[in-house]
């Protein structure tokens, strides 16, 4: 058994201007490929550990294999869910679920997502949503200043344990 990197269902520049050729080349050809390589390498190591009955190593290798396979499978799904002709607003059941989960006004949700992307180190949430945690960097004055600016609008949760 081995895993292989699937071909993209469109050219590397097909998602521009939303995703550049360079970004897609890196994400698919390097990042996703690393999951495939990791899965195949781990499979080989796992086979050897089982042959040697190295049970202590087998446990860690199985965790590593799960990590690499899940990364590979999730990226394989991602490529088929993006399309050069895609876009627009969600409709039907997807729209209903988004509105049920996040309300009809998507602007606060979009602001939270953008804030997380622009300011790594913040866990962003509000009273109605479970916060998503991004690694926090204590002592980052720029980050702390930005947090104070948007605290009342969005609701920032400091999960650094300080």
Buried (B, 14 or more C-beta within 10 A) or exposed (E): EEBEBBEBEBEBBBBBEEBEEEEBBBBBEEEBBBBBBBBBBBBEBBEEBEEEEBEEBBEEBEEBBEBBBEBBEEBBEEBEEBEEEEEEEEEEEEEEEBEEEBEEEBEBBEBBEEBBEEBEBBBBBBEEBEBEEBEBBEEBEEBBEBBEEBEEEBBBBEBEEE
